[in-house]
Amino acid sequence: MNTFTPSPAFVNMSETLNLENKLLGLCVTEPESFTAAMNIIGERDILFPPAAGHNPVRQKLWAGLCAYYRDGMDAAPTLRDLQTYEPGWDAAHLNNFSARLSPDDTPERIAARLVELAEERDMNTYGLKFSSVRAAGEPGTPLFRHGLVPGSFGVAVGPDGAGKGFLLLDVLLSCASGHTMSVPSLKHEGEPLRCMYVGYEDPPEVLRYRLEAVCKDASLPADFWCPLETEGRLQFVTDATPLFIQHGGETPQPTAAFKALSRHLKENSMDLCVIDPFRAAALLNNEADNSARHAVAVALRDMADDTGCAMVIVHHASKGMGRLGRAAVRDHQMQSGGGALVTAARWVLNLTSDTAEPDTLELAVAKNSYGARLYDVVLERNPHTGTLREVSHTEIGQTRERLVGEVVDFIHAHPELQINPRAVKFRSSAAAKALLETLNAKPRDVFAAIEQAVSGGLLTTTEVPKANKTGYVKILIPPPAGGVEDTEGEDFEDDIF
């Protein structure tokens, strides 16, 4: 295929009409040509523009041809078929259009030329449209701490079962009530907002259970959320049909549900809408198809801008990122499939589980175009209810200090137990197991407490023969009365192992 380079001489009405004739000729003889051309043109209105000397018949004939193929026809139309959809067709039209074709006239080439012509025509007709950035206003106040601004589009990403649903219900409850729930880093401050949750996976009774559990964990009555729903500040849709459907190789198309949602958001002045999850809201032939994802993301972004309602769509993390645990939380590209969703989004929230401790999670706002990003937020999951609670750094520090004291007290109280720190880390000796069971703590946390106790001079180590007499092992002991040497800067593991 020859490479086409547009030039000013090429941009004229006669060439435009010639290309339009060729496109019509291809599409009345080869059904595949219509699909290929439309995949390139999409929804852009670049064919048959009104102009002096332009014959409007072509526009009518093209509309009839589109109607024929979009009715599901998969064979080249006969003259009678074409006349059924647009009475203006006659044999002369067919002969004229097909006579313009040459071997080089592929649908991709013709459609690409028309796109180039449309861009040139727009430039010649309208010129560049300059904007006054100096006179522009503020993007808006975030709806909640570290959150989206009104009318923007965001994505919430996390592994399956991590607790994304509980987290977003916490955010919605805070926004709709103006009350701080269990995740203060994402709390809403100010007048209550109007919020909506569009879910595809959980029935109303499950949502009711989750809402009650979130309220109880925030030390609120279980029915705290009920007046919010009654007043229309918290609305739910649990049986929605998909918002997008992709047929064949076409661009995903918004459904009647999408249009109804857009109308509802605008007419009811909604502030925040969560759609959960992406894969159910958009039925794509291939979830990894980045062009299809991009079409969905752009449509949601346009909906947010048009309605003034911030949109958040929930998506799953890739399996590879899930295996990295909390280490992946800062990567705004941790979602499964292509990156079009988060690229189009102005705000991305990540939620990751600890691979060793599934009930310990970390939250990050890894992308925020209108404010500061947020890192190092630790959440704890209630293993009985599934709810999430933010753990403050002060609380984490107090817990660590308390555990250090308990480790030191245990070593002083049990000099007969020879406890090797490495055995604690891997739970590999009877003495280490006794320590862990007494403290009722995780091996990793106890090992960190031992590390802190040794570096702070509260404990030290000494070498004793191994049980099999084949060498020596270091065990924990109280420090001598005069204290221990300053070992600052030495490698802890090398020192004690």
N, C-alpha and C positions, 0 to 999 in steps of 0.2 A: 504494500500500500504506500502511495506517495505521501510525503508529509506536506500538509497544507499550511502555508504562511499567509495570513490575511494582509492585504495591502489596501491603501486608500482607493485605488482604481477598482478594486474588486467590490467595494462597498457601494453598490448602486442598485436601483430598483430592478433593472432587467436581470441582473445576476440573482437577486433575491427570488424573483418569480421563477427563474429557471430552476433553482434549487428546490423550491416548493413543488414544482411540477415533478421533479425527479423523485422526491420523497413520496408523493402520492402514487407515482408509478410503481415504486418498490412495494408499497403497502397494499396495493390492490392485486399484486401478483404473488407475494410471498408473506404469509402470516408471520413468520419469524422476524421479518424486517420491521413490522409494526412494533413488536415487543422490544427488539433491540433498540429501535429509535426512541421509544418511550422511556426505556431505562436511562437513556442519556438526557433526554429533554426533561423528563419528570413533569412537575407541575408548572414549569416556567412558561409564561405566555409569550412565546417568541415567534409564533407562526402567524402569517397573514395579517400584519398590522395595517390599520387604515392609512392610506397615503394617496396622494394625487396619482391618478392613472391606474390604481390597483383594482383588480377585478374581485369583488367580494364573493364571487361564486366559489372560489377555491376554499374560502373559510367555511362555507356551508357544506361543501363536499367532504372536507376534512372532518368536520363535526359528525357527519353521517358515518364516515369510515370508523371513527373512534367508537361510536355507539354500536356498530356492528361487532367489532372485536371485543368490546367490553361486555357484550351480551353472552360471552363464552364461546363464540364461534372460533373454530380452529382450522378452517379451510379457507382458501382464497375465495372471496366473494364473487358471485356471478353478477352480471349487470342487473338482473332482477333483484338480487339481494340488496345491492346498493341503492336501487330505486325505492326499495321498501323503507330504508332508513333515511334517505334523502332524495326526494323526487327530482332534484336537479341533475342527476347523473344521466349521461347518454353515451352512446358508442364513441362519439368524437372525443369525449373527455378521456376515455380509456386509451384510445389510440394515441392521443396527444401526449399523455403522461408517460406511457411506456416507450414512446419513440425517443424521449429525451435521455434514456438511460444508456450508459456505457459500462464496459467491464469494471472500470475503476469506481463506479458509483455504489459503494457499500453503504448500508444504513448508518454505520458509525461515522463514516466520512461526511455524509450529507448532514447528519444531525449536528456533528461538531462544527461544520461550516455555518449552520444556522445559528448556533450559539454564539460564534464569533461575530456574525453579522448583527445579532441582537445587541451585543455589548457595544459594538461600534455605533450602532444606531442610537442607543441610549446616550452615549457620550456626545454625539453630534446634536441630539435633540435637547438634552437637558443640561449637559455640562456637568462639572463636578459640583457636588452639593457640600459646601463647607459648613461646619458646625462651630458655634461659639462655645468653646470649653470654659472660657472665663465666666460666661454668664450662666453656666450650668449649675444646678442645685446639688445638694448632698444626695448620695445614693439611698439614704434612709437609715433609720435606727434599727439595728438588729432586733428581731422579734424575741430573742432570748439571748442569754450570755453566750458569746462566741458563736452566735447563730446566723441565720440568713437574714437578709434585708427583705422588705416587702417586694413581691413581684419577681423574686429570683428563683433559680432552680438549683437543687442540691441532691446529693446521693448519700445514703447511709449504707455502709458496707460492713459485713462481718461473716464469720463462718456459720454454717448451719447449726442451729441450736445454741448459739452464743448468748442470746438474750436480746437481740435487736428489737423484738416486739415489745418486751417489757420496758426497755430504755426509751423507746419513742412514745409509749403510753405515758411514761413519767413526764416527758417533755410536753406532750399535749395537755396533760392535766395541769401542769404548772402554767402553761400559756393561757388555758381557758379559765383558770381560777385566780391567777396572780399569786398563787401560794408556792412556796418552796417545797419541793418534794424530796426524793431521796438522792438526787444528783444535782447538788447546788451549782456545779460548774456550768450547767445548762438551764438554769432557772430563768423564768420570765419575771421581769420587774416592771411594774406599771399597770395600766388598765388591762382588764382581762380581754383576751382575743377570741375570735371566732375560729374554731378549729374543726378539721374533718379528717376522718380515718377511712380510707378505702382499702379493705382487706379482701384477699382471695383465698386464704387458707383456713381461717378460724371462724366457726359459727358464732352467733351472738352469745351463747351461754359460756363459751370459752373466753370471749372478751370480757364478759361480766366478771368471771372469776379473776382474770388478770387485773382488771381495774380495782376490784375490792382488795386484792393482795397488795397492789402498789399503794393504795390508800392506807392500809393497816401498817405497812412497813414505814410509812411517813408519819406514823402516830396520829392518823386521822380516822374518823369513822369510816366503816367499810362502804357506806352509801354516800360518801362525800361527793362523788362524781355525779350522782343522780340529778340534782338540780341543774348542773351544767348541761346535761342532755335535754332536760325539760325546757330550759331557756334557749336552746339552740346554739349554745356556745361550744358544745362538743357533739359532733354529729358522726354517725357511723353508716357505712355501706358495707355489707358482708356478702352480698350475692350479686355483685356487679358482673356484667359480661366484659370481655377484654376491651381495652381501650384502643388497641392496635391489632390488626391482622395482616399478615403477609401472604399473598396469593402468588404461587409460582416464583418467578424471578422479579416480580414487581416490587416497588418501594412499599414498605408497610403503610397501610392506610388507616387513618383515624376512623373509628367506628361511631355508631350512633351514641354509644355510651360515653365516648370521649366528648362529643359535642354536648351531650346532656350535662356532663360534669362541668365543662367550661361555662355553660350557661348558668348552672346553679352557683358556681363560685362567684361569678360576676353579680348575679342578681341578689345574692345574699351577703355580699361584701365579706367573704371569708378571708381570713388572714393567713392561715397555714393549713396545708393539705398533705397528708402522708399517704403514699400508695405502696402497698406491701403485698407481694414482692414484684420485681420487674418481670420475671419470667412468666408470671401468670397474667400480668397486665398487658404484655406485648407478646403475641403469639408469632414468633419468628420461625422461619424454616431452619435457620441455623443460628443459634444464639451467639456464635463467635463471629457472625457476619458484621463487620464493623460499620459498613455503609448503612445497613438496616438499623443498627443501634443508633447511629448518628441521626437518622431520620426521626426516630422516636424521641431522642434527647432534644433535638431542635424543636419538635412539635410541643413537647412539655415546657421547654424554655419559653416558647412563644405564648403558650397558654398562661404561664405565670406572669409574663409581661402584660398580656392583654387583660387579665382579670385582676391584677394587683395582688394575687394570692401567692405566697411562697409555696413552691412544690418540692417535696422530698420523696424520692423513690428509693425503696429498699432493695438492695442487691446482695448476692452472696459473694464471699471472697473466693479466690481461686484456691484449689486444694493445696497447691504448692505453698502459697502464703499461709494457709491454715496450719501447715506443719511447722512453720517458723514461729508460731505462737506470738507472744507479745513483741518480739523483735521486729515484726512487720508493721506495727501500728502506725509508724510515721510515713509509710509509703502510700501516697494517694492513688497509686495504680495497683492496689492489692485485690481489686475485684476480679471475678472470673470473666473469661472471654476478652474481647477487644476493649480498648480504652476509650471508645467514643463517648460513653456516658459521663465519665468523670472529666473528660476533656471539655465537654460542653457545659458541665456544671460549674457553678461559681463557688460551691461550698461542698466539701466532702468530709463526712464523719466516718471514722474507722473504729471498729470494736473487735478486739482480739482476745482469745483465751490463752492462758498459760498452758503450754504443752504438758508440764509436769503437774500443775494444779488447776484442773478445769474450772474450779469455782473462783479462781482469781483472774480478773480480766483487766484490760487496759483500754482506755478511751483516748482518742485523739481527733481533733479537727485538723486534718492533714492538708486541707486546702481551704482558703478563705479569701476571696477576692476583695472583700469589703471590711476586713478587720484582721485582728491578730489570730494566728493559729494557736492551738491548744494542745499541749503534750503532758505526759506523766500524770494522767488521772487514773487512779487505781480503783477498780470496782470489785466488790465481793458479791457473789451470788448466794442467795439463800438456797441451800440444797433441797429444802422442803417445798418452797413455793416457787422458786425460779426467779424471784425478783432480784433487782440489782441495787446495791447501795454504795455510794461513793465513800471511800475511806480517805480521810484527810492525811496530809503528811505529818501533822502533829500526832494523830492517832497511830500512824505507822511507826513513828519514832518512839512513842511511849510503849508500844507493844514490843519493839526490839529491845528497849532498855529493860523492860520487865523480864524478858526472856533471858537476857544476859545475867541478870541477878539470880534467876532461878537455876541457870546452869552453874554459876559459881557456888551457890548454896548446895547444890547436889554434889559437886566434887568435894566440898568440905565435909559433907555429911557422910560420904561413902568412900573413904580412902582405900577400902579393900577392893574396890572395882577399878580395874585398869582399863581406862577408856581412851582408845585411840581416835583422834578426830576424824581420820579417814573412814574408820569403821562407822562412825556416826553418819557421815555423809552418805554412805552406801548401805547403812543398816545391816552391817555384816558381822556383828559379834553380839554375844549375849549381853555384855556390859552396855554396849551402845543401845541395844533394844530396851534395856531397863531404863536408861536415861530418857529415851524418846517416849516411852509409855508413861513414865512419871510426869513428864512435862506436857504430855498430850499435844505435841507440836510436830511440825513437818521436819523431816531430816534436813532439808535445805536451810530452813530458818534456824534450826539449832546449830548447824555448822556455821552459819553467819554469826550467830551469837558467840560461839566459841572463838571465832576469828577476832571479834571485837573484844572479848574478854582477855585474850592473849596479848593483843596489840596494846590494850590499856593497862596491862600489868596486873590484872585481877587474877589471872591464872598463868601458869607456865608449863613447860613440858620437861620430861626427863626420859632417858632411854632405859628400857628394861629388856631382858632377853625374851625372845619369842618363845612361845610354848613349845615349839619343835626344836628349840636350841640351835636354829640355823642362822641366827642373826639377832638384831635388836629392833625394837619398835618404840616409837615415842608415845607417851601417855600423858594425860593431863593431871597436874597436881596443883595444890595451892602454892602461891609464891613463898619463898623463904621470908623470914621475919624482916630482913633488911631490904626486901624488894627484889626485883629482877632487873637485869641489864636492859638498857634501852635498845630495842631491836628495830626501831623505826627505819623504814626503807628496805628491810629484808623481805624476801618473798615468804609469805606466811606458810604456804603449803610446803615449800622446800624446808622451812624451819621445823615443822612439826611432823613431817613424814620421813 
